[in-house]
Amino acid sequence: MPTELPAVQNKIPSLGLIALALTISTYAFSQTGLYHTPASTLGTVLSIGGGMQIMAGMRSRQNVGYSATTTMLPLGMFWLSLIGFEVFPQLGFGQTPKAVTMVAYLSMWGLFSAILFLGSFQQSRALQLVFSALMFCLLFLAMGKLRDNHVFLVIGGISGIVCGLSAGYTGFAQLFNRWLGRSIFPIGQWRGQLDPKSEEQFTP
């Protein structure tokens, strides 16, 4: 007989999603060129947000949350590594990386986001939006840096802001739903069965 999957709501911790909302929104907006984000502000946001995501991943590891660990730890290290690429050169430490370097780096993490997006199909529709927007953000920013095209950078920035808003909503929705003991803020929870012939069901 097919085995019903458990309801998935907090596989990705709320702390990690809220920190992701902070980092991706700030970084994506700084790449659009619409506003020059000071290096000190960008460095502070990336370091705090990245550290919070690493903490969320380590805490999930202690609670046997392997999916959250493999998501939050790499993302946290990604934001911390961006300090060396984006912040240190503005402060006079090291040289600004070449466009090819940033394209390769952002593309690699865009592909990692694509893997996270595929894994989110068994979690919730809200997480699908988060990771799909993150994937498009990084890939469009990579194309923008490759061609030095402002249009691609703006599209990537908008995708990053969408990712930040959806990640913030999902994180706070999980938090308040857990506090209240019922689903007040919908996240598009996925329910299905392990039997591939069975019909998938979605509940709000």
Buried (B, 14 or more C-beta within 10 A) or exposed (E): EEEEEEEBBBBBBBBBBBBBBBBBBBBBBBBBEEEEBEBEEBBBBBBBBBBBBBBBBEBBBEEEBEBBBBBBBBBBBBBBBBBEBBBBBBEEEEEEBEBEEBBEBBBEBBEBBBEBBEBBBBBBBBBBBBBBBBBBBBBBBBBBBBEEEEEBBBBBBBBBBBBBBBBBBBBBBBBBBEEEEEBEBEBBBBBBBEEEEEEEEEEE
